[in-house]
Amino acid sequence: MTQPDMPTPPWERTRRRAAPSRVPLTRGRIVDAAFVVLDREGFDRLSMRRVAAELGVAVSALYAHVDNKDELFELMYERLFDGFDLPEPDPERWQEQVKGFARESRARLLAHRDMARISMGQMPFGPELLPYVEKMLALLRVGGLPDHVAAIAGDLLSTYVDGFVAEEGAWKERSQGEGVRSWDEMRDEIKEYFASLPPDRFPNIVAIADLMVDESNDYRFELGLDIIVRGLASYVEPRPGES
C-alpha cells in the first residue's frame, strides 16, 4: 500500500523571497528623475529616453503621464515655485520685497544645472502659477507703479534673473572643462589685455578695467538688481500730501 506523502518539515521548507513591490510611476517621480539627469548631464542632453533610463522603465511608460519633453519642462518649471511664498504686499517696503523675489529666484535656479535655460522658455500662466503672477502684480501696484509699468515689470525682473543665472552657469561650465584655465588665470589675462590697450583710443575701458572683471557674481547681481528697482521706482508718482 502506497504511503501518502508526508508534509515537508518547516525547517526544510525553502523560503520564497517576496518580489519587491514596484513603486508606481507618477509625474512627481518623473520630474525628480528629470532633475537628476539635468544636474548630471545638462540641458542639451536631457531627454525622455535618459529620464526613462534613470527610472529603469521603458520610455513609452513616461508618455502615460507626460505628453512630451515640452510638458516635462513645464512641470520642472512649476516645481521651481514649490514653497515659494511671496510676502504680503507692503507699500513701504515694496522695493525690498521685489529684490527678495529676485534673490530667491536666483537661488532656486542656481540649485539645478541649466535650470535657467528651462525657465527662459516658460511662461507662468498655467493654473498652478497664476497666483504667483497675481501676487507679484499686487506687490508692484501697491508700491505705486503705474499700470503700464507694472504690466511688464515682473517679466523684466524674471528676464534679468534668468539671463544672469544662465551666464553664471555658462562660465562655470567653461571653467570646469579639462585643460581649461582657472577664472583667476583668465581674469589676469583679461586685465593684462585691457592694460595693453592704448588709453587714447579706449580711455573708458582702461579707466575701469579692474572693476569690469574683479567683482563677484553676488556683487554684480545685487548692483544690477538695484539699478532695475531704482529705475522702476522712478515711475512712482508722489502720493497725495507727499512732496
Secondary structure, DSSP 4 states (H G I P E B T S, - for coil): -PPPPPPPPGGGPPPPPPPPPPPPP-HHHHHHHHHHHHHHH-GGG--HHHHHHHHTS-HHHHTTT-SSHHHHHHHHHHHTTTT--PPPP-TTTHHHHHHHHHHHHHHHHHTSTTHHHHHHT--S-STTTHHHHHHHHHHHHHTT--HHHHHHHHHHHHHHHHHHHHHHHHHHHHHHSTTPPPHHHHHHHHHHHHHHS-TTT-HHHHHHHHHHHHS-HHHHHHHHHHHHHHHHHTTPPPPTT--
